[in-house]
């Protein structure tokens, strides 16, 4: 895999966790195979509350 986020399908399959992490932290990742080029892009789910804020709000008051 090249550092700019281009993967072969074989590399993406064998290192799926790293593919997801790089899509989350670096940006879109391209996966190339014989049928075409696929782009993996991560979108933040703004409908869910941040876990740290949730836990902070659930702490005992007083």
JOPE-V551202 format. One record per backbone hydrogen bond with DSSP energy under -0.5 kcal/mol. NH is the residue of the N-H (numbers start at 1). CO is the residue of the C=O. E is the energy in kcal/mol with one decimal. If there is no record, write none. Layout:
nh & co & e
NH & CO & E
NH & CO & E
//
This chain:
nh & co & e
2 & 6 & -1.5
5 & 2 & -1.3
6 & 2 & -0.6
7 & 5 & -0.5
7 & 30 & -3.1
9 & 32 & -1.6
12 & 8 & -2.6
13 & 9 & -2.2
14 & 10 & -2.2
15 & 11 & -1.8
16 & 13 & -0.8
19 & 15 & -2.1
20 & 16 & -2.5
21 & 17 & -2.4
22 & 18 & -2.7
23 & 19 & -2.0
24 & 20 & -2.0
25 & 21 & -2.6
26 & 22 & -2.6
27 & 22 & -1.9
29 & 40 & -2.3
30 & 5 & -3.4
31 & 38 & -3.3
32 & 7 & -3.1
32 & 30 & -0.5
33 & 36 & -2.4
36 & 33 & -1.0
38 & 31 & -2.9
40 & 29 & -3.0
41 & 39 & -0.6
42 & 23 & -0.6
46 & 44 & -1.2
48 & 45 & -1.3
54 & 50 & -2.4
55 & 51 & -2.5
56 & 52 & -2.2
57 & 53 & -2.2
58 & 54 & -1.1
59 & 55 & -0.5
59 & 56 & -0.9
//
